Amino acid sequence: MKRLLPVVAGVALLAAGCGGGMAKVKGQIVDGGQPLTFPSNTASVQLSPIGEDGKADMSKVYGCVVNGDGSFELLASGGEVPAGKYQVSVEITAKQGFERAKQFSASAKPLVREFKSGPNELVIDLSKPEG
């Protein structure tokens, strides 16, 4: 029984993660600080966890649909992701008017953000390529 207690404690620590917890993410896409409007179903924000190697794990992508007013909220995965660093990219299928958003696509230079346990607010300003 004495040996079982350290094993159970170790498993509990692993399950909890290293200060992990779950993060909720919502935000807004703006241009020069001004809200943007998007045609219905033409934009999404993609979140991919960054692994220990510093690269995004593209096998785990969480998508947030961008609403007409540019706001978005993670609803998939129960509305939460494990806290940590994520690659944030913007994918837009609109034919015109959003050329600056291409700089935030997964194939260009997406943003890297760290999401803490609990609510996280993310503003993506298309006028600021460095985020």
N, C-alpha and C positions, 0 to 999 in steps of 0.2 A: 504494500500500500504506500510506503514511503517513497518508492521509486515512481509510482504512478503520478503523484502530485507534481513533480517537476515536468513530466511529459505533458500533462494536461495544461499546465501553465504555459509551456512553450508553444503548444498548439494554439492556445487562446491568443497569445501575442502575435503569432503568424497570421491568424485570421483577422485580427484587428489591423494589421499593417503597421507601417512605421509612421504613426501619427496621422494615418490616412483619413478615413471617414468618407462621406459622400458629398459631392458638390452639385449644386443646382446652378445652371447657367442660363441667363437671359440677357438680352441686350438690344442694341440698335445699330443700324448701318446709317452713317451720315456722310455728308460731303462738305468739308469746310465747316463742320459743326452744325450744319443745317440738315434737318431730316430729309430723307429721300422717299419717293414713292416708287413702288415696284408693280409691274403688271402681275396679276395673279399667277401663282405657281411658276415663277421664272427665276427664283433665287433661293439659295440655301447656304447655311453656314455649316461647315464640316469640322468636327473635332476628332483628332486622332492622338491617342496617348503617345508620349515620347518615352522610348525605352532607355535602359541604362546605357546603351550604345550612343545615345543622343539622336537617334533617328525615329521618325514617326512610325508607329505600328499601323500600317495601312490595312491590316486584317481586322482592326477594331476601329471603325469609323462611326461616329455618332452624328446624325444629321439633324439640323434645326431648320424648319421651313421659315423663310422670311415672309412676313405679312406685308400687305400693301403699303403700310406706313413705315416699313423698314425695320420694324421690331421683330425679334425672334426669341424663342424660348425652347430649350431642350425638353422635349416631351417623350422621346424614345427612351428606352431603358428605364422606364418608371420615372423619368424626369431627372435622373441623377447619374453621375459618373464618378468613379473613384477620384478622389482629390489627387492632384499632381500636375505635371507639365503636359501641355497639349499643343499640337500644331493646329492652328485655326486657319481655315481657308474659306474663301467665298466663291461659290460657283453660281454663275448667272447664265441662263439660257436665252435671255432677251437678245434680240438681234442687234439693237442699237441703243445708244444712250448711256451705257454703263462700261465704257472702255476702260476707265480707271480701275474698275473692280478686277480686271484680269491680272493686275499685279499682285492680287491676294489669292490667286488660284493655287491649288496644290502643285501644279506644274511650274509655277513661277516662284515667288518667294513668300510663302505663307507666314503668318505671324506665329509666335510662340508665346503662350500665356500659361501662367500657373494658376490653377483653380484651387482654392482652399475649401475645406469642409464647410458646408453651409451655402448660403446664397452668394452668387458671384454675378456682378454686372459687367458686361463687356460692350464697349463702344468701339466700333470699327469705323474710322474716319478715312474715306477713300482719298482724301487730299494729303494723307500722311502715310507714305509707303512703309515707313518703319513702324507704323502702328502707334 
